[in-house]
Amino acid sequence: MGDSLTECMEIFSQDGVQLKTAQASFVNYLNLVGTLYITEYANSNCRRCLEWKPNDVTVDSDVQDQEWAVVNTVQKRSRTYSESLPPDSTIKPKLLKVNFVDIKSFKTSNKNRQLTLFDGKSEIMCCFMFQHGNCDYLITVLRGMLKTIPAKRDKHLFIVIHDESLEAAQLDKSFAELNIFQDPPPTLWKLVKSFHDRPYETTLETFAKVTDYVYRSPEQRDIDDDQRELLHRSLTEYASSHSQGDYEVIAKVPELPERKDYPRGRPLSAEQWKNLQNHEGKIEDVEQIKLMIFRGGVAPNLRYEVWKYLLDYFPWNSTQAERQKLLCEKNDEYYNMKLQWKRMTKVQEDNFSDYRERKNLIEKDVNRTDRTMDFYAGDNNPNLQLLYDILMTYIMYNFDLGYVQGMSDLLSPILHLLKNEVDAFWCFVGFMNKISSNFDIDQAGMKEQLQNLHTLLGFIEPQLVNYLDKHDSGNMFFCFRWLLVWFKRELSYDDVMRLWEVLWTGLPCENFHLLVCVAILETEKQALMENNYGFTEILKHINDLCGKLDVAAVLVKAEGIFHQIKEAEHLTDNIRMILGLPLVGVQQCPEEILSTSPDSPDEDLYERVYDSMQHVMT
């Protein structure tokens, strides 16, 4: 039985994708981790497919970088194991393949870490969980390859419009009625797709003109000579615009709206915390508490309790009785895992190289973590032993991630505050769940954050980004430590706690920590540019900021930047995606806006909390 070769092109790939749901023939592969591909086959009815393979299947590929990567070469790939089986074989297949034409809709959930495909009959075709980051890039690719429209009632659900469908005909008819430049629907679709996929390839002036044209009534859609010239000039001048990396610097920079100040409020007090709980100890208004924490942090004497909610140890909707039961369950679970490594024999350890290497790394890191603090100072300090035990137990809790240098920095303040081994462990687990992509073995999560930081900074300070690009600093590597451990080594313990609890609220947008970085870099812009610093000097200057940052001032500026970006007329979908804002084209009914907009849980509530805090301060 020979192995026939199938010519295909792997367009995208990402590892660390877990199969959660699939047809019955794949039941043996549920919960296994593998690689997800988008492939294109030549001379085949199944032209484009989404394919998943468990990690034990070897695929010939020249792509070594596990980021989303475009592959421009067509390569020969061996027929998969399942395709080589005889018709009567009872062995389960190891390749899950979904033809694009069979996908009728898809939905994201769990903060875009889960993707579900549907067959159009409300039946789930398959479901994937993304363990390294999320599926944002995959969704962007799918929406670029497929015609999609967002569902009116669910902004996370996308309906696929196939060319032969009634919806496609209606869509083409709608485009035809626009009668833009007399282009047929397919050409117009490519134009719209180009604006969506590559916003920097057209000037913002052009986009504004097209948008204005689309919203005109039919009798107003005659385009004049000046507008034609503007469109032609914008598209042709792009070729001569300066290019550096993924960011395009265009000669005319649109103006940003005026930035407003959002002064910080008072920390959440014990009295406020108590008043927002009912007689069973259940939080009655979670969003208001989160907003109050975002605006002013948490009073130091209340952190011991509130952090357990912010780090998902305690469910926000739990009662006092439910929390007591949970404490007992988590206590037993922790010590069961701890016994697993405590009882490991020397022979087992000698035969377990990954475990041995992680253990050695933890020993080294614990002995140099915050040793200048009284809590961790001195020889034979029992708190160091607690730090070590928690990190060793985390290895047993998360075998895939294990231990990576920098995790001890994240655990240290938590243990220092809680002073309880079990509580500190589960709060650390919650923190790691929020930022585990920082510690990807291929650093894909960190690369993505640095790229997103470059994009956000370019939107606010294009002059600074252009300077960094020209001085070999456009990779933003000088911010690596900021992002890896969330400013742990730049700030005092008190300031770290204040910053972390604000960021843990998830407000006012996704990736707010990147706007904190933007705020700091904007403040340092003059020093970097006037001194004509290169990469080495920039790195030294950034490291020298340790202990000099004013957290309150940085948060005020970062919040102002968020609202400035949000109100900008030239806001692109790329920026919207980074911050979790609604993408262009997502239509919402007026009654849905408050309940579905990810800008904030409730914009009116945000303003009420802000106003009330200002009243208290005055």
N, C-alpha and C positions, 0 to 999 in steps of 0.2 A: 504493500500500500504506500504509494509515493506521496510526498508532501508537495502539493501544488502551491504555487506562489500567487498571491493576490496583490496587485499593484494598488497602493492606496497612499493617501497623504494624511499624515497626522497633523491636524490644524492646531489643536490645543491639547494640553495634558496637565493634570494635577494629581499629585499623590495625596495620601492621607484621607481618602474618601471611603466612608463606611457604608456598606449596603444594609439598609434598614428594612425595606419591603421590596418584594419581587414576586414573580409568579412561582407557583408551587415547585417547579423543577429546580429552583435555586434555593430551596429551603436550607440546604446544607451550607450555604454561603452567607446566610443572613448574619449580620454583625461582624463579618470579616472586613478588614481594611484592604483597600486596593487602590488602583489608579483609574481615573476617569479620563476618557479621551473623546475628542470630537474628530471624526475621521471622514475622509471623502474618498470614495472608490471610483475608479475609472471604469467606464463601460459596464455599469451595473445599474439595475433598477433600484437597488438600495444605495443611492448615491451618497447621501450624508447620513451619518449615524452618530449616536451617543453610545459609547462602549465603556463597560466597566470590567476590569480584570482584578482578581485577588492578587496579593503580592507574590504568591508563589508561582505566578505565570511570568515567564521571561518574554519581553517584547524587544525586538531589535529596534533601537532608536538611537539617534545621534544626540538627542536632547538630554543633557546631563543636569541642567539647571531645572529644579523642580518648581520654579515659578511658572505662571502661565506664559508659555512661549510659543511664538508663531514659528512654524516650520515651513520653510520655503521650498524644500526639496521633496520630490516624490521618491519614496523608497520601497524596496521589496520587503514584504513582511510575510513570514511563514504563516501558513494556515493555522488557526488556533487548535488547541487540543480537542475541543468539542467538535470542530468541523472535520477532524480526522477520524472520528469514531465511526464504526460501521452502523448501519441503520438500526440494527437490533441491539445495540449496546445499551447496557443499563447504567453505565457510569454517567453521573450528572455533568452537565456542561460547565466550563469554567469561564465562559465569555458571555456577558450580558450585553446584548446589542439591541438598541432601540432606533428604528428608522425614523428620521425626522418627519416623514409624512404621516406617521402614526401618532405623533404628539399633537394633541388638540388644545392642551393648556398646561401650564406649569405654575407652581406656587412656591414661594419662599416663606420660611418660618424660622422661629428660634434665632432671631437676630441675624437672619440670612445665613445661618449655618446649616440649614436643612432645605433640600430641594425635592419637591414631589412632582412627578409627571402624571398626567391624566390622559385617558383615551377618548374623552368626549362623551362617555356614558356614565360619568361620575365614578368610574372605576380607577383605582390607582394602578398605574403601570409599574412604577418603581419609585423608591424613595432613597435619597442619599443624605448622609450626615458628613459635613466637612469638618475634619478634626484640626486642620491647619489653616486657620483663618476662616473665610466665609466664601459664599458662592457669588459675590458681586461681579467678579470678572466674567464668570461663566454666563451669568444673566446678560451682561453686556454683549457677549459674543453671540448668544442665542438670539437676542433681539436684533442683532445686526444681520444674522443669517435668515431669520424667519420674520414674516410680517406679524406683528403682535399689536394688540390693543389692551390696555389695562381694564380690568373689570370695574364697573362703576361702584360696586358695593364693597370691594376688597382690593386695596391698593397693592397687595402682595400677590395677587392672582393675575396672570397674563393669558389672554385668549390668543391662540395661534390662528391666523387667517391663511389658509392654503389657497393657491391660485384658482383651484376649481370650485371653491366654496362660494356660497351665496354672499357671505360677508365680504369676500374679496371683490366680487362683482360690484357690490354696493360701495365699497371703498374706492375702487377705480372710478366708478361713476361720480362719486363726490369730488375726487381729484380732477376729473375731466371738466366738471362744472366750474372749477376755479379758472380753467382756461389760461393757465400761466404760460406765457411765451408759446402757446400752441403745442406744448410738449405732450406726447402720449403718456398715459399713466405709468408705464414702467420707468420711463426716463425721470418723471417727477418723483417716483418712489426712490430712485437712486439719489436724487437731490436731497430729499428729506433725510434719507439714511446717512448721507454724507454729513449733513449738519448735526445729526444725532451722534454719530460715531466719532467724528473728527471735528469738534467745534473750533479748534484752533486753526483749521485749514480754511476757514472763511472768516472775514473780518466781522466784528460785532456790528458795524454799521450795516453790512449786507443783511445779516440776520434780522436786524430790527426792521429793515425795509421789507423783507419778505414777509415777516410776521404781520406788519402793518397791512401789506397787500392782501394776505389771506383773510384778514378779518374785515375787509371792506365788503360792502354789498356788491352784487354782480354788476350793477350799472356804474360802479365807481372803480372797476378793476382795470381800466385802461392805464397802461404804464407809460410814462412820458420819457422823453429822450434823456433827461438828466438821470432818471432812475436806472435806465438801461446802462448808461455810461458808468454809474456808480457800481452796479453789479459786475460789469465787465472789468472795471479797474480793480475792484476788490479781489476778484478771483485770480486775475493775472499778476497783481502785485504780490500776492502771497508767495509766489515762487522765489521772489527776491528778499523776503523777510528773513531776519536772522533766526537761525535754528540752533538750539543747544539742548541735547537730550530729548525729552518728551515735551518740553515747553517751548512754545513759539512766542517770541517777542515781536510784536507788531508795532510799527512806527507810532501810530496814534493810540494812546492809552486812554480808554474810557475813564471818566471821572467817577469816583465813588461818592455815595451820599455822605452827608456830614455825620461824623461819629458822635454818638451821645455817651455821656458818662452814666454808669450804673454803680453808684457807691455801695460798698459792702454793708450788710446789716449786722444785727447782733446774733450771736450763736443761739442755737436752739436750747432753751432752758428746760430744767427738770419740770417746772410748772407747766410749760407749754406741752411737753411730752406727755405728761399725765392727763392733761385736759383733752388730748386727742385720742384717748383710749376709753373704751366703754367699761362696764362693770366686770366683764370677763377678761379684761386686759387686752382686747383686740383693738388694733389701730383702725380708727374709723375713717380717716382721710389721709391715705398714704401719699397721694400726690402733693398735698399741701405740706406735709412733713418734708418730703424730698426737696420741694422748692425752698423751704425755710433753711434746710441744711445747705443747699446750693448757695443761697444768698448770704449766709453767715456762719456756716459750719456748725459744730456741736460743742456745747459747753464741756470742758475737760472732765468734770465729774459725771458726765452722762455718757461719755464715749464707751465705757465698758459695756453698756447695754445696747446702745444704738448701733455700734459697729457690727454687731451680730446680725442685725437686719440688713445693713448696707452690704454685707458680704455674704448674704444668702444662707447664713447658718440658721436663722429663724425666719420662717415665712412671715411676710407682712400681715397676712390675714389670720395668723394663729392666735389662739387664746392662751391664757396663762397655763391652764391645765394641759393643753396640747404641747406647749413648750417644755414643760416638765417631763412629759413622756418622751419627747424628742431627745432631751438631754441624756436620759438613761440609755436610749437606743444608740445614740452617737458615742457615748462613753464605751459601751460594749464593743461597738464596731471598731473604734480606734484601738483598743487594747488587743483585740483579736489580730489586727494587722501588725501591731507592734511585736506581738509574740512570734509572728512569722519570721522576722529577721533576727529576733533575739535567739531563737532556737536553731538557727542555721548552723550546721556543723562546719568545721574547718575544711573538710573534704568537699562539702557542698559549695563553700565559698571559693575554694581553689578551682572548682569546675564551672564557675559562673563568672566569667570575665567581666561582663557588663556590670554586674552587681559589685564586684570587687573594685572596679575603676570608679564607680559612683561613690562608694563608701570612702575611698581614699580622697576624692575631691571634696566631699563634705567635711572630712576631718581637717583638711587644709583650710577651707573657707571659714569654718566655725571658729578656728583659732585666730582668725584675723578680722572678725566681724565686730565692729563697734566696741573694741576692747578699751577704748578711752572712757567709755561710760561706766559709771559705778555698777550698773546692773550686770554688766558683762566683764568687769575688770577682775584682775587677779588670777592666780592659779587655782585649779580645782574648784572653779566657780560652778555651783549647781545649775545656774541659769544657762551656762554654756552646754551643759549636758542635756538640758531640756531642748535647746536649739538643735543640737545634734540628733536627739531622739525623734523630734518632729520631722526633720528632713529625711531621716532614714525611713520613717514610717510612710512618708509621702512616696518614696520609691515603690513601696509595696502597694500603695493606693493607685498610683499611675505608672505602670510599668513602661508604657510607651514613651512618656516624657522623662521620667526618672528624675535626675538632678542635673541642673545646668548652673554654671557659675553666675552669680547674681541673685539667685533665689534666696540666699541667706539674708541679703539686704532687705528683701521684701518681708520676710518673716520677722526680722528683729524688732521693728516697732510694734508689731501685733503682739508678740510675746511679752514685750516690755509693758504694754498697756494691760493686757488681760491677766498675765501672771498665772495662767492656768494652761496646762499642757494640752488637754483635750479641746478646750475652747479655742486656743490659739491655732491648733491644727486645722479645725474645720473652718475657721475664718481665713486661714492661709489657703485652704482649698478653694474657697469662694473667690479670693483675690486672684489665684492662679487661673481659675476658670475665665476670668475677665481678660487676662493678658497672656494666656499660655502661648499665643502665636509669637510673642517676643522671643521665645526660647526654641523655636523650630530649629531642627538640626541643620537645615539648609538656609536658615535666616530669611526665609521668604516673607515672614510676617514683618520683620524689621525693615526689609527692603521696601515693602509696600508702604509702610509708615513714612519712611524717608522720602519716597516719591510723592506721597500725598502731602507731606510737609512742604516740599518744593513747590507743588502746585498751589497750595493755599497761600504761601508766602508770595508767589508770583502774582496772585490775584490782588493782594493788598499792597505789596511793595515790588512791582516789576523792576524798578531801578536796582534794588538790592539783589534780586535774583539774577539779573543780567550781570552785575558785578561779580557775584559768586561764581557764575558759570565761566566767566572769563579768567577767574583766578583759581581754577582747578578745585573749586569747592561746591560745585553744583550737585554733587552726590549727597551733600548734607551730613557726611559722616561725623562731623564735629558735634552733631546733636545726638549721636548714637547712645551715649550714656544717659542723657536726659530721658530718652524714650524707653530704654531697656529697663530701668528701675524707677521710672517716674520721679525723677529729680531727687531720689533718696540721698545721693552724695553731694548735692548742691545746697541742701537746706538743713537747718537745724531740726531736731526731732519734733519740736512743737510745730514748726512750719510744715514739715512733711505730713504730719497728722492733719493739719488744717487743709492742705492741698488735696491729700488723698480722699478725705471724706467728701469734699466737694466733687471730685471727679467720679467717685463711686455712685453718685446720684444719677449719672447718665444725662444730666441736664447741662445746658439747654439744647444740646444736640449730640450726635455721635462724634467721637474723636475730638472732644473739646480739649483734650491734653495737647493736641497739635496746635490749636489756637493759642494755648499758653506759650508754646514754643515761638509762635509767630509774634506774640506780644513782646517777648524778651528780645528776639532778633530785631524787631522794629526799633526798640529802645537803643540797641547797640549799633544800629545802622551807621550813624555818623562816625562813631569811633572806628568801625571796620573800614569804611570807605575813605575817610579823610587821611587815615594812616597808611592807606594803600596796602593793607595786609594781604598776604598770600595764605595758602592753606595752613602752613605751619603756624603763622602768627594768629590766624583766626582760631585755630584749635587751642592755642595757648591762652588767647583772650577769653574764649568761652570757658575753659577750665578755671581761669582766674576769677570767674564770677561766683565761684563756690563761697557761700557765706555772705554774699553781698546782695542777694535778690530780695526784694520786698514783695512777699507773697500777695498781700492785699492789693498792692498797686498793679501787680501782674494780672491778677484775676479781674480787676476792674477793666483794664485795657483789653483783656481777652474777651470778656463779655461784650464790650463795646464793638470789638472787631466782628464778633458773631452777628450782631444786629446790623452792622454796616454791610456785611456780606449778604445777609438775608434780604436787605432792602435794595440791593444793587439791581439796576434794570438789566445789566449785561451778565447776570449770573448764569453760568453754564451748567449743563447737566453733570459734567465731571465734578465740579465743586459741590453740587447738590448731592451727588452720590456719596462723596466723602463725608459730608455732614449729616446725611440721612434726611435731607429735605426732599419734598415731592419733586419728581422729575417733570420736565416740560411735557405737556400733553396729557398729564394725569388729570382728568376732569373730576371734580367733586361737586356734588349737590350742596347747596348752602347748609342744609341740616346735617351733612356728613363732615363738614370741615372741622368742627371742634372735636369730634370723636375719632377722626382718623388721621389728622395732621400730626406728623412726628416732630413738628417744630418744638412743641412742648405739650404736656398733658392737657393743659387748658390755658390758653393765652390770657383770658380774663383773670383766672386764678393767679397766674404769674404777676399780673399787674397789681392785683389786690394785695398779695403778699409783699410785693415791693413797696407799695404805698404805705402799708401798715408799718413796715419796718422803718421807713423814713419818718413816720409820725412818732414812733417810739424813740428814735434817735434824737429828734428835736424836742 
